[in-house]
Amino acid sequence: MQRRHFLAASALPLIGCKAEHEIQGGFEGVDLERGHLLRDTRTWPAPTTTKRTRVLIAGGGVAGLAAARALRLRGMNDFALLELEDSAGGNARATQLSGIACPMGAHYLPVPGDDAPQLQDLLEEFGLRQRVSGRWVWDEMHLCHSPQERLFFRGEWQEGMLPLHGVGAQTLAAYRKFSTLVEHLSKAARWVVPVTSVRASALQLELDGITFSAWLQQQGLSDGHLLWYLDYCCRDDFGAGLNTVCAWAGIHYFASRHGFHVPGDGNAEREGVFTWPQGNAWLTQRLAAPLAAGQLHTGQIVLRIDEGKHGVQIDAYNTATQTVQRWQAERCIVALPVMVAARVLQSPDARVRERAAHIRYAPWLVANVHIAQPLNDRPGAAPSWDNVVYPDEKTSGTAPALQSLGYVDATHQSLQRVPAATVLSWYLALGDTPEEGRRQLFEQPWTHWRDALLADLAVPHPDLHHKLTRIAITRYGHAMATPTPGTLRQVVPGAALVTGRLRFAHSDWAGYSVFEEAFALGHAAGNAKL
């Protein structure tokens, strides 16, 4: 299977639809076979060449790229970065459909607060903030344009994701009670992003010990609309719902940023987010761009990391030449998922083994859908960047409706006045049953996911199947760490984890997978003493 090419490319008419054209589609973006080689191969050829560098970075996701940037800013350019895929960026990479850029994964970045000064500096370096009249100003051209989000609920679109149209007094009371609880907890402990910048409080560790759903039950919160919204938020940031995610993570989603406010109460504040047509690939492409020839090596499967008294020895399989290359370095920044790090390290630290044994990964699917013409819209709120269908509205035939995260419009940031062809990026998190989700991702044909997408969006967009021309589906078997109970107590506060000649940098060490956490850990690893 080759990245950037459709893996199961075909041209099939939609089953049961009256479309007068054929739909092209298939898998792209992540080479599942390549990722499984490390797991499935028993013996590898002996190394044919040996290279030397002062620092070897294993892993080219956000954390690895941040570590490379930190080294460059220190004037230390004697390093090499090894990446599994054919381009760096991890879950924040992009593709194009019919010339329209679109994300293959992470697609937005909340405006960082003062607890993330290094990330603020990065955005300043990229021209996204500047000093005006003594205060910092963010570039509004890169902030998500209004309208930002909407929900298809009870037959029409409403602004915002919290179900409001026609809900009763009991639901509104539940919203206000949860808002009060979040406000109280926000004052009782320090909730920050990145989480590694502070030590967890006793209250936060207590919340880390139970699921979010169990905590909500303890508070007497059982309203179905509220629970759906909180479940949606958990799946959006953590890849699994409130029955899986710990209560600390569920509260952290709100308390670390702008809280939880009921629209109409007069204190609601919409969080500013950066987004681009290609999603967070806008950031990772700029992080990778300064790397000189010989520093970034793609298509590399890290097989073995062996720390010795005088250095670190790393073996990597080159998928292009099908040979093994040996690297010798003074230090190694391990920016790999913890489950991979535990496998390739010859003598993993007890903390690495413990974290690998506990961590749970959520599978994800991202489907980029090219539509040749604007979709007919239903009554209510105008087309938005983020669009979600409430599950009661979905038609699913004999199968239960999927709990998708809806879709974002890749051309929403465009200033064009007349709607035209666009790409919709549809997201599906499968972390509630991860093993079953991975099995489906690997075994189901792309047409299965095409039909699931169409069923998910059938009510608000019955004309979608007539205007859809092409689908590109990206599958992530282990997309992100899900913060289950017990996760927070394993988070190492302060700088990156350092053991001997190894420095660890991956969002797994924060307990959940977002750009801010990966960048902070990578930056810290790149700044650790040589």
KOLGU-422091 format. One line per 10 residues: for each residue y negated, x negated, z of C-alpha. Coordinates in steps of 0.5 Angstrom, whole numbers, m for minus. Layout:
Y,X,Z ~ ...
% end
This chain:
0,0,0 ~ m7,m3,m2 ~ m13,m1,2 ~ m19,2,m3 ~ m14,5,m7 ~ m11,12,m7 ~ m4,10,m4 ~ m1,17,m6 ~ m6,18,m12 ~ m4,25,m16
m7,31,m19 ~ m5,37,m16 ~ m7,44,m17 ~ m8,47,m10 ~ m2,51,m8 ~ m4,59,m7 ~ m11,58,m10 ~ m14,60,m16 ~ m18,54,m17 ~ m19,53,m25
m19,45,m24 ~ m14,40,m21 ~ m16,36,m14 ~ m15,29,m14 ~ m13,26,m7 ~ m9,21,m3 ~ m9,16,3 ~ m14,10,3 ~ m18,6,8 ~ m12,3,13
m6,0,11 ~ m1,3,15 ~ 5,m2,13 ~ 1,m8,14 ~ m1,m6,21 ~ 7,m5,22 ~ 9,m12,20 ~ 8,m15,26 ~ 12,m10,30 ~ 18,m9,25
18,m17,22 ~ 23,m21,27 ~ 22,m28,23 ~ 16,m31,20 ~ 16,m37,15 ~ 14,m43,18 ~ 6,m45,18 ~ 5,m49,11 ~ m2,m51,13 ~ m6,m52,19
m14,m51,20 ~ m19,m53,26 ~ m25,m50,29 ~ m28,m50,35 ~ m28,m42,37 ~ m23,m37,33 ~ m24,m30,34 ~ m18,m26,33 ~ m20,m19,30 ~ m26,m17,26
m28,m10,29 ~ m35,m9,32 ~ m33,m13,38 ~ m31,m19,34 ~ m37,m18,30 ~ m41,m18,36 ~ m38,m24,38 ~ m39,m28,32 ~ m47,m26,32 ~ m47,m28,39
m44,m35,37 ~ m49,m35,31 ~ m55,m34,36 ~ m53,m40,40 ~ m53,m44,34 ~ m45,m45,35 ~ m43,m44,27 ~ m36,m48,28 ~ m32,m41,29 ~ m27,m37,24
m26,m30,25 ~ m19,m27,23 ~ m19,m19,21 ~ m13,m15,19 ~ m16,m11,14 ~ m19,m13,7 ~ m26,m12,10 ~ m29,m13,17 ~ m31,m7,21 ~ m25,m4,25
m26,4,25 ~ m33,3,23 ~ m32,2,15 ~ m34,6,9 ~ m32,8,2 ~ m35,12,m4 ~ m33,18,m7 ~ m36,19,m14 ~ m42,14,m12 ~ m43,18,m5
m43,13,1 ~ m39,16,6 ~ m36,14,13 ~ m28,13,14 ~ m29,13,22 ~ m35,12,27 ~ m41,16,24 ~ m46,16,29 ~ m50,12,35 ~ m54,15,40
m60,12,42 ~ m59,6,47 ~ m62,6,54 ~ m64,1,58 ~ m57,m1,60 ~ m56,m4,54 ~ m61,m9,52 ~ m57,m13,48 ~ m56,m7,43 ~ m63,m5,43
m64,m12,41 ~ m59,m12,35 ~ m63,m5,33 ~ m69,m9,33 ~ m66,m14,29 ~ m64,m9,24 ~ m71,m6,24 ~ m69,0,27 ~ m75,m1,33 ~ m81,m4,34
m87,m5,39 ~ m93,0,37 ~ m99,0,42 ~ m95,m3,48 ~ m89,2,47 ~ m82,2,43 ~ m82,6,37 ~ m75,8,34 ~ m75,9,26 ~ m75,16,25
m72,15,18 ~ m65,13,21 ~ m65,18,26 ~ m61,24,25 ~ m65,29,21 ~ m66,36,23 ~ m62,41,23 ~ m57,36,27 ~ m51,41,29 ~ m49,48,28
m43,52,30 ~ m39,58,26 ~ m38,63,32 ~ m37,70,31 ~ m38,71,24 ~ m45,67,23 ~ m47,60,24 ~ m51,59,30 ~ m55,52,32 ~ m52,48,37
m45,47,39 ~ m45,51,45 ~ m42,58,44 ~ m48,63,45 ~ m49,68,40 ~ m47,75,44 ~ m43,71,50 ~ m44,75,57 ~ m47,74,63 ~ m41,71,66
m41,65,61 ~ m48,64,62 ~ m47,63,69 ~ m41,58,68 ~ m46,54,63 ~ m51,54,69 ~ m46,52,74 ~ m43,46,70 ~ m50,44,69 ~ m52,44,76
m45,40,78 ~ m47,35,72 ~ m54,34,75 ~ m51,33,82 ~ m46,28,80 ~ m52,24,76 ~ m56,23,82 ~ m50,21,87 ~ m47,15,82 ~ m50,11,77
m47,13,70 ~ m49,8,65 ~ m47,6,58 ~ m44,1,57 ~ m39,2,63 ~ m38,m5,64 ~ m45,m7,66 ~ m44,m4,73 ~ m38,m3,79 ~ m35,4,79
m37,8,85 ~ m32,11,90 ~ m34,18,87 ~ m33,16,80 ~ m26,13,82 ~ m24,19,85 ~ m26,23,79 ~ m22,18,75 ~ m16,20,79 ~ m15,27,76
m15,30,69 ~ m22,34,67 ~ m18,40,67 ~ m16,40,74 ~ m23,38,76 ~ m26,44,73 ~ m21,48,76 ~ m22,46,83 ~ m30,48,81 ~ m28,55,79
m30,54,72 ~ m25,58,68 ~ m29,61,62 ~ m26,60,56 ~ m32,59,52 ~ m34,53,57 ~ m27,50,57 ~ m27,50,49 ~ m34,46,49 ~ m32,41,54
m25,40,50 ~ m29,39,44 ~ m33,34,47 ~ m27,30,50 ~ m24,30,43 ~ m30,28,40 ~ m31,22,44 ~ m24,20,47 ~ m19,23,42 ~ m16,28,46
m18,34,50 ~ m19,36,57 ~ m12,36,59 ~ m11,29,58 ~ m18,26,59 ~ m20,24,66 ~ m25,28,70 ~ m29,21,70 ~ m30,21,63 ~ m31,28,62
m37,28,67 ~ m39,21,64 ~ m40,24,57 ~ m46,28,60 ~ m48,24,66 ~ m49,17,62 ~ m54,21,57 ~ m58,27,57 ~ m54,31,62 ~ m52,38,60
m57,44,59 ~ m56,51,57 ~ m61,53,51 ~ m66,57,53 ~ m67,55,60 ~ m73,50,58 ~ m70,44,60 ~ m66,42,54 ~ m67,35,51 ~ m63,34,45
m60,27,44 ~ m63,22,39 ~ m57,19,34 ~ m58,14,29 ~ m53,16,23 ~ m53,14,16 ~ m49,16,9 ~ m44,11,11 ~ m44,12,18 ~ m43,6,23
m41,2,17 ~ m49,1,16 ~ m49,m3,22 ~ m42,m7,21 ~ m44,m9,14 ~ m50,m12,17 ~ m46,m16,23 ~ m42,m19,18 ~ m47,m20,12 ~ m49,m27,15
m42,m30,16 ~ m42,m36,12 ~ m36,m38,7 ~ m30,m40,11 ~ m32,m36,17 ~ m29,m29,15 ~ m22,m29,13 ~ m19,m22,12 ~ m12,m20,10 ~ m10,m24,16
m4,m21,21 ~ m5,m25,28 ~ 2,m27,30 ~ 2,m31,36 ~ m4,m34,40 ~ m1,m40,45 ~ m6,m43,50 ~ m5,m50,52 ~ m8,m55,56 ~ m12,m58,51
m13,m52,46 ~ m11,m46,43 ~ m6,m45,37 ~ m6,m39,33 ~ m1,m37,27 ~ m3,m32,22 ~ 0,m29,16 ~ m4,m29,10 ~ m2,m22,6 ~ m5,m25,0
m1,m31,m1 ~ 5,m29,4 ~ 4,m35,8 ~ 3,m37,15 ~ m3,m41,17 ~ m4,m45,24 ~ m11,m45,27 ~ m12,m50,32 ~ m19,m48,37 ~ m22,m50,43
m23,m43,45 ~ m20,m36,42 ~ m24,m30,43 ~ m18,m24,43 ~ m22,m18,40 ~ m15,m15,38 ~ m13,m8,41 ~ m10,m9,48 ~ m3,m7,46 ~ m3,m12,40
m6,m18,45 ~ 0,m17,49 ~ 5,m18,44 ~ 2,m24,41 ~ 0,m28,47 ~ 5,m32,49 ~ 4,m32,56 ~ m1,m26,57 ~ m5,m25,64 ~ m2,m20,69
m9,m16,67 ~ m7,m16,60 ~ 0,m13,61 ~ m2,m8,66 ~ m8,m6,61 ~ m3,m5,56 ~ 2,m1,60 ~ m3,4,62 ~ m7,5,56 ~ m6,11,51
m8,11,44 ~ m11,17,40 ~ m9,18,33 ~ m14,20,28 ~ m15,23,21 ~ m21,23,17 ~ m22,26,10 ~ m28,25,6 ~ m28,31,1 ~ m33,31,m5
m36,37,m7 ~ m39,38,m14 ~ m44,44,m12 ~ m47,46,m6 ~ m43,51,m2 ~ m45,58,m1 ~ m47,59,6 ~ m46,64,11 ~ m52,68,15 ~ m55,64,21
m57,57,22 ~ m58,53,16 ~ m53,47,14 ~ m53,41,19 ~ m51,34,19 ~ m45,36,24 ~ m42,43,23 ~ m36,46,27 ~ m32,52,26 ~ m30,56,33
m22,56,33 ~ m22,64,34 ~ m26,64,27 ~ m20,60,23 ~ m15,63,18 ~ m9,59,19 ~ m3,63,16 ~ 3,62,20 ~ 1,56,23 ~ m3,55,29
m11,53,28 ~ m12,46,28 ~ m17,44,33 ~ m21,40,28 ~ m28,37,30 ~ m31,40,24 ~ m35,36,18 ~ m41,32,17 ~ m45,32,11 ~ m46,25,8
m52,27,4 ~ m56,30,10 ~ m60,24,11 ~ m62,24,4 ~ m69,27,2 ~ m67,31,m4 ~ m70,38,m4 ~ m65,41,m8 ~ m58,41,m6 ~ m53,38,m10
m46,34,m10 ~ m44,31,m3 ~ m39,29,1 ~ m36,32,7 ~ m33,28,12 ~ m28,32,16 ~ m25,29,23 ~ m18,31,26 ~ m16,28,33 ~ m9,28,35
m9,25,42 ~ m6,30,46 ~ 1,29,43 ~ 0,22,40 ~ 7,20,38 ~ 8,27,35 ~ 1,26,31 ~ 3,19,29 ~ 9,21,26 ~ 6,27,22
0,22,20 ~ 6,17,17 ~ 11,22,14 ~ 6,28,12 ~ 4,28,4 ~ m4,28,3 ~ m3,35,1 ~ m1,37,8 ~ m8,35,10 ~ m11,38,4
m8,45,6 ~ m10,44,13 ~ m17,42,12 ~ m18,48,7 ~ m15,53,12 ~ m20,50,18 ~ m26,51,13 ~ m24,58,10 ~ m28,63,13 ~ m35,60,13
m33,56,6 ~ m29,61,2 ~ m31,57,m4 ~ m30,50,m2 ~ m23,50,m6 ~ m27,52,m12 ~ m32,46,m12 ~ m28,41,m9 ~ m26,35,m14 ~ m23,30,m10
m20,28,m3 ~ m20,21,1 ~ m16,21,7 ~ m16,15,12 ~ m11,15,18 ~ m11,11,24 ~ m5,11,28 ~ m8,8,34 ~ m15,9,33 ~ m18,9,40
m17,8,47 ~ m16,15,51 ~ m19,15,58 ~ m13,18,62 ~ m13,18,70 ~ m13,11,73 ~ m17,8,67 ~ m23,7,70 ~ m20,3,76 ~ m18,m2,71
m25,m3,68 ~ m27,m10,69 ~ m35,m10,71 ~ m40,m15,69 ~ m38,m20,63 ~ m32,m21,59 ~ m25,m22,62 ~ m24,m30,61 ~ m18,m33,63 ~ m17,m40,61
m19,m42,54 ~ m18,m34,52 ~ m24,m29,52 ~ m22,m22,51 ~ m27,m17,47 ~ m25,m10,45 ~ m27,m3,47 ~ m20,m2,50 ~ m23,m6,56 ~ m28,m1,57
m23,5,57 ~ m26,8,51 ~ m28,7,44 ~ m35,7,42 ~ m40,2,39 ~ m44,1,45 ~ m38,m1,49 ~ m35,m6,44 ~ m41,m9,42 ~ m43,m11,49
m36,m14,51 ~ m36,m18,44 ~ m43,m20,46 ~ m41,m22,53 ~ m35,m26,50 ~ m39,m30,45 ~ m44,m32,50 ~ m39,m34,55 ~ m39,m42,57 ~ m35,m46,52
% end
